[in-house]
Amino acid sequence: MILRVAYLVGLQLSIVCCWAFSCHKTEFSPDFSLPGDYLLAGLFSLHADYLQMRHRPQVTLCDRPGSFNGHGYHLFQAMRFGIEEINNSTSLLPNVTLGYELYDVCSQSANVYAVLSALSLRGTQHIEIQENLSHYTPKVMAIIGPDYTDHAVTTAALLSPFLVPLISYEASSTTLSEKRLYPSFLRTIPSDKYQVEVLVLLLQKFGWVWISLIGSYGDYGELGIQALEDLATQRGMCIAFKGIVPFAAQTGDKRMQDMICLLAQAKTTVVVVFSNRKLAGVFFESVVLANLTGKVWVASEDWAISTHITSVPGIQGIGTVLGVTIKQRLVPGLKEFEEAYAQADKGAPRICPTGSWCSTNQLCRDCQAFTAHRMPGLGAFSMSAAYNAYQAVYAVAHGLHQLLGCSSGACSRDPVYPWQLLEQIYKVNFLLHEDMVTFDDNGDLLSDYNIIAWDWSGPTWTFRIIGSSTWSPVGLNINKTKIQWHGENNQVPTSVCTKDCLEGHHRVVVGSHHCCFECVLCEAGTFLNKSDLNSCQPCGKEEWAPEGSQTCFPRTLITLLLLLCCWDCCSACLAPRQHCCKVSWGRLCFLMLAPCSGPQLPTCLLRQALFSFGFAISSVLLDNPPSSNWLFIFKFSTKVPTFQNHGAGLFVIVSSMAQLLICLTWLAVWTPLPTREYQRFPQLVMLECTEANSLGFLLAFTYKCLLSVSAFACSYMGKELPENYNEAKCVTFSLLLNFVSWITFFTMASIYQGKYLPVVNVLAGLISLSGGFSGYFLPKCYVILFRPDLNNTEHFQASIQDYTRRCGST
C-alpha cells in the first residue's frame, strides 16, 4: 500500500511539473479532440523527435517546421476514421458515441505527458490518490498506441496500476508480453518472438549460417537481436559480428564508420538488420557512404517496406533486400477519408483559454495545410500499420459493446471501469473485413507475416511478396523463383565461414565459432556419422572401415588353418586309378585324407594338435611310403618276410603313435585357447589360438622334420630299385622345397611379428605341399595322360624281371 501511494505521489508531481513548464500560452487543433460518452486516447508520432540538451523537465514541443511524419499521420487518421465508422454504426454500440483525445508523442517526454493527461480524472487536471484503484475513473477508458517499443514500455508501466487497456499498433517487443509487469498491454501486431522465429526460418531456408546482426538502440532493436542471436545459435548458426546503432548516431560519424568497417571485416554475405526505421535510415546512409555492397540484407518488420529507407540515395546498389512484413491489409475508405479531410475547412489553430485545460502536443499545422493536391501518399507500409490502429479501435468498441450488454439491442448506462473493459477486450472474437480479431493470453494478436523482396527492376522501387508464414507450428512457405538476386546468373548467395567438407571428412573447429573449421579425413577404422559431423566414430570390434568412410562394414572371419593339404591329398587320391595309382598305394590315400578332413575350427583344442598330427602323417604318407614300401619289398622282404605285405602299414602306425603321443602332451601341458585378433588386418577378424608357437608345437614340428629326414634316407636307399619304382629324385625335390619353405618361415618369424606373418605361414605351407604335389604326383599324372605305354601290367612286370636279373647277376 505504501509503495502504491508513493507511486501515485510521483505521478502527481510529474504532471504538476509538466503543467508548470509547458501549459502556458499553447495552441491546439480541434481535430485532436472529439467529445463522446466514452473517450479513447490515441498516441501517434506526427513529428520526428527533436534531440536537444535539456536543463529542466520540459515537454518537447512536437509541432516544429520540417519534422512532419507522414506515417504517423496515416495512423492518426485511421483512428479518427474508425471511431467515425463506429459512431455511425447501428449494430456496434447503438446509441453510444465514442470520443477521443489524440496526442502527438514525438518524444518520451511528450509521451509521458500525454499518458498522465489521459489518466487524470474527468474534468480535472490531476490524478487522484485513492486507496482502491478499482473504482478509479480516468478521463479515457482505453489508449491506442504508441508506436515505438520504448514509448510503449513507459506507457504500459504507467497504466498498469490503473489497469487501463493499452493497445499498441506497432510495439512488438517480447518484453511487453510479460503480464506481471504490463497486465493491461495488448497489441494488434505480432510479437517479436514470432518475428524472430520467422527470420531464423528464412535464414535456414537458404542455408545461411554465417551471419552478422545489426540492431538499433532501445528495447526493440537490442532485445530483438539478442533473441535472434539466441535462437539462431540454437539452430546451429554463427554470429560473426553484432552491432548496435547508437541513439544519436549520425551518417558517417566515427561510431558508424567503425561499425561499417567491422561489418566489412566479418566477411558475411548475410546481414540481419533488426532496427527501427529512423536508425535503420542512418545505418544504410552510412552503408552507401562506405560503398559496402554485394550482400543480402534481411529486414525486420519495422523498416522492410518503409519508404523512409528506400528513399536513401544509392541504396539500390547495396545488394539484395529480403524482409518480413505484417500481412498487407487495406482500411476500406481510409484514402477517401484523408482526401475529404484535406479538402475540408479545418480552421486556424486555437489558443488555450486562460485557466483552461489544454494539452501541449495536440497541434499539427502541416496537417491543416494539406490540400487535395498536396497531402502525404498512403503507401503499403503505412496502410498496414493504419489497419493495426483501426483494428485496435474496433477491439475496444467490441469489448465495450459486450461490457454494456449492447447485444440485447440497448446498451446499459451503468458506470464502467477500465479493468472491466480490459477483461472484455481479452475475450473479443470478431470478424473485421474478413480478418478474425482475437487475442491470446499474452495480449498478442494471432497474425501471420509476409516475406518480401525489394524489386528495383522498374523505374521506381517496389517489392514482391515471395512467401508467407504460418502458425502452430511456425512455418514458412517461399517461392524462390520470385527473387532477383544481386549476383551473377541469379544464383542464391552462400553465407558460410567454411564450405561443407567432402564425404568422409570430419570438422575440426578453428577459433571460437563452430561454423569455421578445417576438414580432416576420417582414419581407417572410423566412420563419419551424419548426425555428428565434428568427429569420426570408431567402428565396433567386429567391424571395419577404410579411410574416409561414412559407414562400417562387417569384418570377414578367417582362420589360419593350412587346408591346402586337402587339395594336394585329394588330387592324389582322385587321380585316375590306373596302374601307376595302384602301385602308389591308392588305398592308403584315404588315410592321407583323414587328417586333412579334420574340423576347420571346432575348437583350438583340436585345431592345432590335430592339424599338426594330420600334416605330419600326410607328409609321411606322401614322402615315405612310395620309397619305403618298395624298399621293404625289394630289400628287407628276404630278411624279414613280414615287411613284404605289412612294412608300410607298420611304419605308418608307429610313426602315427609317436606323433599322437607328442600331440596329447602338447594339449595337456600347453593347452591352446581360442582368441580373436583385430590388429593385423582392418577388414578381417583373425581367428587364432593362443600358444600358437608353444614348445608343444615345436616338438611336433621337430618330429615331422625327423620323419622328413627318414623319408630322404629311404629315397636314397631305394636309388637301385627298378626305374619305374625309383622315386629318389622326385622325393628329394619335394623334401628340399619342404625344408626351404619352413626354414624361411621360422627365420621370418624370429625377426618379424607383423600383420603379414600369417601370409608367410600360408605361403610356407603352400610351397611345402606344392613341392610334394609337383615332385610326386605330377610325374605320375604325366605318365597316365601322355605315356600310357609305361602304365600297363606288361611294362611293370618287365621292369621287375629286369631288376631281378640284375640283382641275380650281382
Salt bridges, closest charged atoms under 4 A:
GLU27 OE1 - ARG365 NH2 2.21
ASP37 OD2 - ARG413 NH1 3.55
ASP63 OD1 - HIS47 NE2 3.15
ASP63 OD2 - ARG365 NH1 2.76
ASP104 OD2 - HIS47 ND1 2.53
GLU170 OE2 - HIS71 NE2 2.57
GLU170 OE1 - ARG277 NH1 3.77
GLU229 OE1 - LYS242 NZ 2.69
ASP258 OD2 - LYS254 NZ 2.94
ASP302 OD1 - ARG277 NH1 2.94
GLU338 OE2 - HIS74 ND1 2.83
ASP366 OD2 - HIS47 NE2 3.98
ASP435 OD2 - ARG329 NE 2.76
ASP444 OD1 - ARG187 NE 2.69
ASP455 OD2 - ARG464 NE 3.02
ASP500 OD1 - ARG507 NH2 3.30
GLU542 OE1 - ARG676 NH1 3.23
GLU688 OE2 - ARG680 NH1 2.41
GLU720 OE1 - LYS635 NZ 3.71
GLU727 OE2 - LYS780 NZ 2.72
ASP789 OD1 - ARG787 NE 3.29
ASP802 OD1 - ARG805 NH2 3.54
ASP802 OD2 - ARG806 NE 3.42
